């Protein structure tokens, strides 16, 4: 459901949430909960970018 990738120093955590258009509502709920959890962990500056019709990619940048 989610894939965490470690990139460079600026963008360390990339959380990809995959879902189809049919599961868009469930995906939005999952991403909201995921963003809340990641925010609690101290990650700031959340960027959401759509990936075609598969889902969204959340980029969390740490200070």
Backbone as ProteinMPNN parsed JSONL, in Angstrom:
{"seq_chain_A": "XXXXXXXXXXXXXXXXXXXXXXXXXXXXXXXXXXXXXXXXXXXXXXXXXXXXXXXXXXXXXXX", "coords_chain_A": {"N_chain_A": [[0.834, -1.202, 0.0], [1.931, 1.235, 0.758], [5.061, 2.79, 0.011], [8.246, 3.344, 1.107], [10.954, 5.39, 0.458], [14.369, 6.211, 0.675], [15.996, 9.139, -0.039], [18.134, 11.786, -0.958], [19.807, 14.206, 1.169], [18.167, 16.447, 1.355], [15.495, 15.716, 0.573], [14.34, 13.28, 2.333], [12.495, 11.257, 2.968], [10.21, 9.506, 1.048], [6.961, 8.919, 0.467], [4.874, 6.789, -1.105], [1.636, 6.426, -2.096], [-0.415, 4.148, -3.408], [-3.251, 3.751, -5.485], [-6.359, 3.073, -7.105], [-8.734, 4.843, -9.226], [-11.21, 4.051, -8.355], [-10.774, 3.478, -5.722], [-10.333, 5.905, -4.631], [-11.448, 7.5, -2.558], [-10.941, 5.948, -0.265], [-8.203, 5.956, -0.452], [-7.616, 8.64, -0.046], [-8.373, 8.904, 2.643], [-6.49, 7.177, 3.814], [-4.121, 8.509, 3.147], [-4.44, 10.896, 4.531], [-4.352, 10.032, 7.214], [-1.799, 9.0, 7.132], [-0.259, 11.268, 6.608], [-0.757, 12.668, 8.963], [0.455, 10.974, 10.849], [3.131, 11.043, 9.955], [3.633, 13.734, 10.316], [3.514, 13.891, 13.066], [5.795, 12.505, 13.654], [7.666, 14.383, 13.183], [8.247, 15.299, 10.681], [8.253, 17.756, 8.185], [6.886, 20.14, 5.806], [5.125, 19.066, 3.528], [4.658, 17.705, 0.395], [2.447, 17.119, -2.253], [2.176, 15.2, -5.087], [0.602, 14.225, -8.039], [0.576, 10.97, -9.537], [0.046, 10.117, -12.463], [-2.718, 8.019, -13.027], [-2.47, 6.345, -10.946], [-1.96, 7.072, -8.31], [-0.866, 9.064, -5.544], [2.083, 10.912, -4.666], [3.871, 11.521, -1.831], [6.07, 13.865, -0.595], [8.272, 14.246, 1.97], [10.029, 16.652, 3.619], [12.796, 17.117, 5.699], [14.194, 19.199, 8.267]], "CA_chain_A": [[0.0, 0.0, 0.0], [2.814, 2.392, 0.778], [6.456, 2.45, -0.233], [9.109, 4.385, 1.658], [12.266, 5.399, -0.172], [15.266, 7.207, 1.244], [16.726, 9.813, -1.1], [19.284, 12.542, -0.479], [19.682, 14.872, 2.46], [17.07, 17.407, 1.352], [14.252, 14.953, 0.617], [14.778, 12.0, 2.885], [11.464, 10.222, 2.966], [9.204, 9.607, 0.0], [5.902, 7.95, 0.726], [4.013, 6.655, -2.267], [0.392, 5.731, -1.804], [-0.993, 3.73, -4.676], [-4.668, 3.41, -5.439], [-7.044, 3.35, -8.356], [-9.771, 5.866, -9.112], [-12.32, 3.473, -7.6], [-10.417, 3.507, -4.306], [-9.814, 7.251, -4.368], [-11.866, 7.957, -1.237], [-10.179, 5.205, 0.743], [-6.815, 6.395, -0.554], [-7.527, 9.942, 0.602], [-8.388, 8.658, 4.082], [-5.201, 6.6, 4.192], [-3.078, 9.52, 3.048], [-4.623, 11.843, 5.623], [-3.823, 9.397, 8.421], [-0.358, 8.865, 6.947], [0.327, 12.595, 6.789], [-0.811, 12.993, 10.385], [1.485, 10.196, 11.538], [4.449, 11.543, 9.573], [3.786, 15.041, 10.949], [3.81, 13.637, 14.479], [7.181, 12.051, 13.734], [8.555, 15.534, 13.083], [8.548, 15.627, 9.29], [7.508, 18.934, 7.786], [6.89, 20.473, 4.377], [4.563, 17.939, 2.795], [4.318, 18.021, -0.982], [1.695, 16.044, -2.888], [2.231, 15.252, -6.536], [-0.118, 13.092, -8.625], [1.326, 10.08, -10.422], [-0.897, 9.571, -13.432], [-3.978, 7.562, -12.436], [-2.181, 5.302, -9.956], [-2.102, 7.564, -6.951], [-0.173, 10.283, -5.204], [3.403, 10.751, -4.066], [4.074, 12.516, -0.799], [7.473, 14.107, -0.296], [8.446, 14.862, 3.273], [11.367, 17.223, 3.754], [13.169, 17.362, 7.086], [15.116, 20.319, 8.42]], "C_chain_A": [[0.866, 1.249, 0.0], [4.258, 1.943, 0.633], [7.324, 3.614, 0.225], [10.492, 4.266, 1.018], [13.103, 6.504, 0.445], [16.086, 7.813, 0.105], [17.92, 10.548, -0.508], [19.031, 13.174, 0.871], [18.462, 15.779, 2.483], [15.729, 16.69, 1.446], [14.586, 13.543, 1.073], [13.729, 10.915, 2.734], [10.462, 10.495, 1.862], [8.177, 8.512, 0.227], [4.964, 7.928, -0.463], [2.789, 5.844, -1.892], [-0.276, 5.409, -3.123], [-2.452, 3.356, -4.512], [-5.317, 3.772, -6.761], [-8.102, 4.424, -8.145], [-10.941, 5.343, -8.28], [-12.056, 3.564, -6.105], [-9.915, 4.892, -3.897], [-10.197, 7.723, -2.969], [-11.084, 7.259, -0.135], [-8.728, 5.658, 0.74], [-6.641, 7.742, 0.135], [-7.532, 9.783, 2.118], [-7.037, 8.137, 4.552], [-4.115, 7.654, 4.181], [-3.204, 10.55, 4.161], [-4.033, 11.281, 6.912], [-2.302, 9.317, 8.337], [0.337, 10.198, 7.161], [0.326, 12.985, 8.26], [0.277, 12.242, 11.151], [2.866, 10.739, 11.227], [4.69, 12.911, 10.194], [4.128, 14.885, 12.421], [5.269, 13.219, 14.64], [8.167, 13.193, 13.522], [8.915, 15.9, 11.651], [7.651, 16.779, 8.844], [7.568, 19.102, 6.271], [6.421, 19.292, 3.527], [4.158, 18.397, 1.398], [3.572, 16.845, -1.595], [1.739, 16.227, -4.394], [1.508, 14.04, -7.099], [0.775, 12.284, -9.548], [0.332, 9.429, -11.376], [-2.215, 9.22, -12.779], [-3.742, 6.552, -11.321], [-2.353, 5.827, -8.546], [-1.339, 8.848, -6.751], [1.178, 9.964, -4.579], [3.609, 11.87, -3.062], [5.567, 12.649, -0.503], [7.57, 14.841, 1.033], [9.883, 15.369, 3.393], [11.637, 17.525, 5.221], [14.162, 18.508, 7.144], [16.524, 19.824, 8.714]], "O_chain_A": [[0.557, 2.218, -0.692], [4.632, 0.857, 1.075], [7.144, 4.744, -0.229], [11.115, 3.204, 1.031], [12.608, 7.601, 0.705], [16.779, 7.101, -0.622], [18.633, 10.008, 0.337], [18.159, 12.741, 1.624], [17.788, 15.881, 3.508], [14.911, 17.018, 2.306], [15.056, 12.718, 0.29], [14.054, 9.774, 2.406], [9.929, 11.6, 1.759], [8.496, 7.324, 0.183], [4.334, 8.934, -0.789], [2.899, 4.71, -1.426], [-0.66, 6.31, -3.869], [-2.84, 2.726, -3.529], [-4.862, 4.682, -7.455], [-8.338, 4.861, -7.018], [-11.592, 6.115, -7.575], [-12.985, 3.707, -5.31], [-9.162, 5.028, -2.932], [-9.363, 8.29, -2.263], [-10.623, 7.896, 0.812], [-8.093, 5.738, 1.792], [-5.643, 7.969, 0.819], [-6.771, 10.461, 2.808], [-6.503, 8.595, 5.561], [-3.281, 7.704, 5.085], [-2.197, 11.029, 4.682], [-3.299, 11.972, 7.618], [-1.602, 9.534, 9.325], [1.384, 10.269, 7.806], [1.294, 13.565, 8.753], [0.944, 12.821, 12.009], [3.692, 10.884, 12.129], [5.82, 13.23, 10.562], [4.93, 15.644, 12.965], [5.904, 13.54, 15.644], [9.374, 13.0, 13.663], [9.8, 16.726, 11.43], [6.446, 16.776, 9.094], [8.204, 18.325, 5.56], [7.225, 18.61, 2.891], [3.407, 19.36, 1.242], [4.009, 15.701, -1.473], [1.381, 17.285, -4.911], [1.781, 12.919, -6.67], [1.622, 12.833, -10.252], [-0.159, 8.329, -11.125], [-2.779, 10.035, -12.048], [-4.691, 5.966, -10.802], [-2.84, 5.109, -7.673], [-1.182, 9.636, -7.684], [1.384, 8.879, -4.034], [3.528, 13.046, -3.417], [6.24, 11.664, -0.197], [7.014, 15.927, 1.196], [10.834, 14.596, 3.278], [10.803, 18.121, 5.903], [14.887, 18.758, 6.182], [17.44, 20.63, 8.875]]}, "name": "protein", "num_of_chains": 1, "seq": "XXXXXXXXXXXXXXXXXXXXXXXXXXXXXXXXXXXXXXXXXXXXXXXXXXXXXXXXXXXXXXX"}
